[in-house]
């Protein structure tokens, strides 16, 4: 089964609602219908509904495509990325391009290496308490 990256940018709350769509709906049309109808403030799709009402006309098709892929289980959701940050020394891990290896250096020296949590733990499980989530 082919997987598709999301076409629009979503907040963490919107992404959570997208992930839940495949559990609650079997039809993308039904999911879209529930998103676009006005409901109460405690509605589980309130963030996607707000996004729908705010998006530009030219982004509507991409939004519908993302809903379709989420419901059908073919959406590729972005991975959460982390840096390794030692708060005791205020150092992070960078990539040394000259020697092609990972090094520790003071924060803001270069661009820290960003990996998923699983990738960092595969390198060294001791990094887990130092993982700090960053924007993609």
Secondary structure, 3 states (H helix, E strand, C coil): CCCEECCCCCCHHHHHHHHHHHHHCCCHHHHHHHHHCCCCCCCCCHHHHHHHHHCCHHHHHHHHHHHHHHHHCCEECCCCEEEEEECCCCEEEEEECCCCEEEEEECCCCCCCCEEHHHHHHHCHHHHHHEEEECC
